Amino acid sequence: MAERLGQLLVRENLITLEQLEKAVEEQKASGGRLGASLTKLGFIDENELSNFVSKQYGVPSINLEEHEIDPELVNLIPEDLAQKYQIIPVNRSGSTLIIATADPSNLSAADAIQFRTGYRVELMVASEKAIKSALEKHYDATETMTEVMEDFDDTGIEVVEEDEELSISELEKSTEEAPVVKLVNRFMADALSKEASDIHLEPYENFFRIRYRIDGMLYEISRPPLKIRDAITSRIKIMAQLNIAERRLPQDGKIRLKMGKGGEPMDFRVSVLPTLFGEKVVLRLLGKESLQQDMGKLGFDAEQVAIFDNAIKQPYGMVLVTGPSGCGKTTTLYSAISELNEIDTNISTAEDPVEYNIYGINQVHMRDAIGLNFASSLRSFLRQDPDIIMVGEIRDFETVEIAIKAALTGHLVLSTLHTNDAPSTITRLLNMGVEPFLVASSILLICSQRLVRKVCSECKEPFDIPTKALIDIGVPPEEATKHAWYKGKGCDRCNNTGYKGRVAVFETMAMSRQIKGAVLSGASTGEIRRTAMDQGMKTLRLSAIDKMKEGITTMEEVLRVTAAER
């Protein structure tokens, strides 16, 4: 169906030939269906695709989000069959079973269902995303963490105390116990379905808990029995190919799983840290769908994206993205190099670790244990005829010295730094030992960012805020009564938090002639900030307030992630 579908969509001018070629590349990389690649890349809307397929094959379409599926119908089709063919039963009429599918050309699916169930099969078309969601909702593979814990049987699993002699064979055996395997699989799949960014497994003296980070906030999900702490940790270490016998030193690894039949691979970055009461494990979810490569969708306003785009299109110089850990700096850099990724451009990156593999870019994973660090990689890059260099993070003088040398000798250098805002980045570089004239001559732009939670679109409602409170946080008095303010009241979609998803807010400081002069004259951070604001720089607080004016976020989020103007 894939080749024929693509050709039909091009013929009907619903997509371009170039978009089809990109979608085919994405399909080959992910191993999924062409339709899923087209919708994922934003080339066609899911409902539009379903309606098109419906017309082409003369099969009616159905919106599964608006259709309640009878659990008795689900019981008619075994889970293995439903997952294999990605189908879901939606209705029954006498001896006829009506099935929703994204691919009505797959006649073997209908034959297999008819053979296994004895029912005559009729097809309807639904979007692939809606079918996956329905499968997760109606089959046992997606039972909740609460249900798993209610059914959890830990008999026969023995805890290994810290002061006991460690038996590796016994520990390996315990990790293969069905309850442990099921629990680990469940919380990994559950975190994915809840769109969590991290999973924390934390041992304490009297309990063991699992927490998810969702939209930047941590939520406790479950407290498994303390006695299975070591079995769960060892199970994850085995999956990540780590040393289960080593419990005294930190370890880092990676797990790659395919969630469900036909699902796309999901990477989990694993960090194990010895603590007072056992090893704490943090898994970072690295799904490619979370990588936003469209600069316009990151959260920049029109003026900011123009300033940033102008900087990264320069032939040489340095662009720095700053902020605390987890604020989206890496995503911004990936978006930038994806936009710059052309056939005539040589791009090399030094990353710790490489989080996403991007076609056409030379990515190097740092290994400090063997001397492969940012500084040594940068030196090698300069002998590799580079046009653009990305350094995951500037951590020391040696790295920044080589990066500035590269920026001053005809290369565009992109990197990150942990600073609170754009003006204070200048002070940080000077404190690292960089001469003021090198800072002024090498840096093109400093971009500081934060992530704010977005108001849930399903339960969004108007909310009154006192005018004085608005003025106190920085809203101009003349605008305090002009806008409607919103918050989420809480619903199933947002887990009753009132927030769903995050968006970045930015502070972009281009190195104008006036700012360069301030740096060379030894100006303080405050003086540089005032000069930048006089030049039109919008601070993080003002950018966040703009998102609040647009109804995207709330005053609580503005106060949580940005500092008051100084």
N, C-alpha and C positions, 0 to 999 in steps of 0.2 A: 504493500500500500504506500510505503514511504516515498518511493520515487514517483509514483503516479500522483500522489497527493501534492507533492511539491510542484510538479509540472502544471497541475490543474490550478493551483493557487496563483502561480505566475501568469498563466493564461488569462485568468479572471482579474488580473491586476490587483490582487489582494496583497501580494508581496512582490518584491523585485527579485530578479535573478541573483543579484549580489547578496540579498538577504537569504535566499535559499541556500547559496553556497556556504555562507557563514553558519547557517543552521545545520547543514550536513556535517560541517567540521565539528560543531558542538556535539552533534549526535554521536559521531564516531568517538569523541573524547569521553563522553558520559556513558555511552552504551544504552541510552534510552531510546525513546521514539522521536521521530521527526517533529510531530505535532507538539510534543512537550518542549523540544528545543526552540521551536518557533515562538511559542508563548513565553517561555523563559527569557528569551532575548528581547521580548517586547515587540516583535514584528507583526503579531496579530493577536487580537483578544481571544480568550478561551471560548467565550460564548459565540463569537463570530466564526471561529473555526468549527465548533460543533454544528452550528447552523449550516455552514457550507457543506460539511461532510454529510449532514442529514439530507440536503437537497441532492447532492451528487449520487447518493446510494438509494434515494427514495425511502429512507428510514426515518421515522419521526424522532424528534429530539426531546430531551427531558432535562429540567433543571433540578438536580438532586438536592440542592440546598433548600428547595421549597417543597420537597417530597418526603413524607414520612414513610420509612420502610418498615414493614411488619417483621418483627424478629422471627416469626414462624416461617416466613419466606426464606430468610437467611439460612435457616436450618436445613432447607431443602438442598442446598449446594455445599458440598464439603469445602472447607477452607483452602485446601491445597489446590483445588480446581479454580476457585475464585481468584486466588492470588496468582496462579499460573497464567490465566487468561485475562486478568485484570477486569473482571466483570462483577456485577452486583444485581441480584434479582430485585425487581421493583413492583411487580404485580403478578397476579395469577387469575386466569379465567378458565374454569373447568379444567381441561387437560392441557392448557397452554400456559407456559411460564414465560413472562416478559422480562428480558434481561437488558440492563444498560451496559454499553460498551463504548470505548472511544474509537474502536476499529471494526466497523461492520463488515469489512472485507474478509475478516478472519473466520471463515466458515468452519474450520476445525474446532473452534471454541463451541459453536452451536451444536455440532455433532457430538462432542465429548459430553456436553451437559445433557443432551437428549439421551445419550446412552446410559449415563450414570443415574439420571433422575426418572427417566421414563416419560417425561413431559415433552410435548411439542414446544419448540423454542421460537419466540419472536424477539426481534432486536429493537432497541432504541439507542440513540446516540446521546452521550453525555461527555463532558470535558474530562480529560485524563486526571486533572487535579481533583475534581469532584468525586470521581470513582475511587481514587486512593483514599480520600478523606472518609468516604462511606465504608471502605474496607477496614480502615483503622477503627472506625466507630463500632462496627457490628461483629467483628471477629475477635476471638480470644487473644490473638497476638497483641492486642492493644488494651488488655485489661489494665485498670489503673494501678498505681503503686499501692493504694490502700487495699485493693483486692488481692494483690500479690502478697502483701504482708499478712492479711487475714488468713490466707491459705498456706503461709510459710511454715514449713516443718523443718526445724533445725536439729531433730534428734539424730544422733550418730555423728554430729560434727563436734569435734573437741577443740577447745581453744588452746593455743600454745602461749604459755605465759613467758614474759620477758626473761625471767630467771631460769627457765627450763632450757635444756639442751635442744637446739632446733633440729627437728627431723624433716629434712627436705622432702623425702619420699612421702611422708605423711601429709605434709602441707600441700604438695602437688596433688595428692589423692583427694584431699578435701576440696580443692578448687574445682574438681570435676564433678562434685556432688550436684545432682540435678537442682536442688533448691538454690544453691549459690549461683550456678550458671544462669538459671532463670531470673534471679534477682538482678544480677549484673546486666543481663541483656535487657531486662525490663526498664531499669532506670536510664540506660543509655537511649533506648527508643523513646521513653517517656520525655526525657529532656529535649529530644529532637522535636517531638510533637508539640511541646510547649514553647518551642523557639527559644530555648535557653542558650546562653553563650558559654556557660561554664557549669561543671558539676563539681561540688566539693564533698569529699568524704572525710569526715573529721572525727578522730578518736579522742575521747576525754576519759577522765578517771572512771566515771560511772555510767557513761552512755556513749553511743556511736550514732552520728547523724549524717543525713544526706541533705545537702542544700543545692538549689539551682540559682544561678544568676540570670534573671530575666529582665530585659530592658534596663540593665545596670544595677538592679536591686537584688539582694539575696533573700530567698524564701526557703524555709525549712520544709522539706517534703516528707521525710520519713526518719524513723529511728529503728534500724534493724537491731536484732539481738547483739549485745556486746560480744558474745562468744564467737560470732562469725566474722568479727573485724578482720582478723588475719587472713581468713579464707577469701574474703572479698578483695582485700588488697593484693593478695598473691594472684588471684584470678586475673586482675587487671594487669599486673606486672607481667604475667605470662603472655597475655594478649599483646602487650606492648614490647615483648621480647627483652624484658629487663631481668636482672639477676634477683631472684626471689630470696636467695640466701643473704644478700646484702641489705641489712636493715639499719645500718649506722650512718650511711652517706646518702645525700640526695641523688636521685636518678631522673633522667628525662628520656621519654620515648614517644612512640606514635602508634596509634591503632587505626587501621583502615577497615571499615565495615561497609557492606552493602545492605541497607535497610530494606528488607522485603524483596520479593522476586521482582526483577526488573527495575529496582530502585537504583538511584545514583550512589556512587561511593561517597562515604562520609568519613572524614579524617577527624580523629580525636588526638590532640596533643596532650601527652600525659606527663605530669610533674609529680614526683614522689619526694616528700620531705619528712625526715625523722623528727618527731615531736616528743614531748615528755611522756605521752601515754600511747605511743604507737606512730605509725606512718600516716601522715595526711596525704591524700591523693587529690589532685585537681586535674580535671579533664577539660580542655578547651575545645569546643566544637568548631570545626573549620569547614563548614559546607560552602561550596562554591556559590550557591545561590545567595549567600550573605555578602558576597563581594560585589559592592556597587561600583561599577566602572564608569558610570555616566557622571561627569563632573557636575552637570546641571541638577542632579538628584541628590547630591550630598548634603545640601543645606545652604550653600552659598547664595547670597542675593545677586542680582544682575551685575551690580557694580563690583562686588567682590570677585565673582567668577571671571570678570573681564581683567581685573588686576592680576589674579592668579594665572590665568591663561596667558597673559602677556609675558609674565615672568618665566614660565616654563617653556615658552617658545623662543627665548633668547639663545644665542649660540653658545654662550659660556656664562659662568657665574654660579652662585649658590642659592638654592631655595631651601629654607628650613621650615619644617612643620613641628610645632611644639605643643606640649600639654602633658598631663599625667598619664600613667599607664591606663590602657583601656578606653581612651577617649577617641579612638578612630584614626590616629595618625597614619597607621599602616595602610588603612583603606584609602585615605586621601592620596598617599604616595602611589599606591597601585593604580588608582584612577588616573593620576598624572602620567605615569609611564605607559599605561595602556593607550592613552590618547597620543602619546609621542611615538608609539611603536609602529614604525614604518619599515618597509623593506630596505630602504637606503640608510637606516640608522642602526648603529651598534650600541645596544644598551646592556650594561652589566650591573648586577645587584649583589651586594654583600648583606646577608640577612641572618638573624639569629632568633628563631629558625626561619627557614623558608615556609611561609604559611600557605601560599597559593602558587601553583605552577601556572605561569603565563606563557602561552605560545610565542616563540620568537624572541624571548628575552633570556640572556645568560644569567642564571641565578646560582649563587654560591652559598652553601650552608656553612656557617661558622663552626669551627671545632677547636676551641681554645686548648684542649688537652694535647693537641699535636701542633700547636702554634699557628693554626689558621684562624686569625682574628681579623677585625675590621682593618687595622693598619696594614697588615701583611697582604690582605686581599686588595686593598687600594693600590699598593705598590705594583702588584701584578696586573691590575686593571690598566694602569698607565702604560704597560708594555703590550696591551692587547688592542691597540688602535680603537679606543672607545670614543663615542660621541656623547653618551649620557651615562652617568654613574649614579647609582642609588646606594647609599650607605644606611643600613637599618637604623643605626643610632650612633651619635657622636658621644663617646664616653670619656675620652681622655685627650690630652694635648697632642699626643702623637697622631691620633686619628684626624683631629681637626686641622693639624698642620698640613698633612698630606692632602686632605680634602680642599683646603684653601689653595694649595699649590696647583691642584688639578683645575680648580675653578678659574685661576688666573692664567692658565696656559691653554685655553681653548676648549674646555669641557664644561658641560652643564652638570652640576652636582646637586642631587636631592638627598636630604637627610632629615633626621628627627633629633630633638633635644628635649629633655625634661625641664621645662621652665613654666612659670605660671601664666605669663602673657608674652606678647611680642616684644615690647620695649625691654623687659627684664632679660631677654635672650642676649641682648648686646652686652649687658653687665656680666652675664654668665661667661660669655666668650672671653671677655677681657680678664675675668678672674682665672680662667683656664690658662692664661699666658699669651693670648693672641694680641698682637700689636693693634692699636686703634686704626692705623692706616690700612692694615690688611682686612679688618672687619669692614671698613667703609668701601674699600675697592672690590671686595669679592662678593659680598652679599647683595642679591637682587631683591629678595622678599623674605619676610618672616611671617608665617601664618600660625596663629595660635588657635586652638579649637577645644570644644567640649561637646558632650552629647547630652541632649535633653530628651526626656520622655515625651512622646506625643499623646495627646488626648485621644482616647478610644473613639473611633468614628461611629461605633454602634450605640454607645450610651452617652454621647456628647450632649450637653445641655448648657444653656446660658447660666451665668453665675455673676451675682453682683459683688463688686469689690469697692470698698470705700475710696473715694477720690484721694484722700490723704495718704492712704496706704500705697496707692499707685504712684503718687508723686514721690513718696519716700524711697521707692525702689529705683526711681530714675525715669519714670514716664513723664514727658513734658506736660506741664499743667494744661496747656491748650488742647492736648490730645487725650487727657484722662477721661473725658466724658464723651469722646467721639466714637469709641470702639465698643463692641460687645465682647465680653470676656467669657471663656468657657471652661468647663471641667467635666470629667466623666463621673457618672454616678456609680459605675460598676456593673458589669454584666458577665455572662459566661465566657464571652469571647476574650475579655481581658482579665479573666480570673478575679473579677470584682475589685481590681485595682484602680480602674478608671483610666489606665494608660495602656497603649498597645504600640510597640515599636519606638524607635528613637531617631532623632535627626540631629545633625551637627550644627553648632553655631560657631562662627569664625570671627577672627580679628586679623585682618590682613594689613601688614605694614610694609609698603614698598619703600626701598631705600632711596628717597628723594635727595636732591642736592642739599636741602635744609637739614634733613636728618643726618646725612653724612657729615655736614659741618658740625652738628651738635656732638657727634661721636668723636670727631677729631679734636674738638675743643674740650673734651673730658666732661661732658654734661652727665648729670645724674639720670637714673632711670625715670624719675618723675619729670625731669625736663625733656627727655626724649619722648615720653608719652604725650606731654602737652604739645610738643612740636608736631608729632604724628597726628594728633587730633585736630590741630590747626590745619594740617594738610588734608583733612577729610577722613582720617581713619575712624572706622566704627568699632567701638570696643566690644568685648565679649558680652558685657551686660546689655548694651544697646542692641546687639544682634539678637540676644535672647528675648528682649522686650519686643522686637519686631515679630518674632515667632509667636509671641503671646498675642500681639495685636491681630495676627492672621488667624487666631483661634487654633494654632497648632499645639501650643503647650500652655502651661499654667503658671501663675505667679509663684507657687511653691517650687516648681522646677527652676524658674529663673533665679530664685534665692538660693536653691540648693547647689547649683553648679557654677554660678558666677559671683564674683566679688563686687562690692559697691565701688563706684567711681572714686578715685582718690585725687 
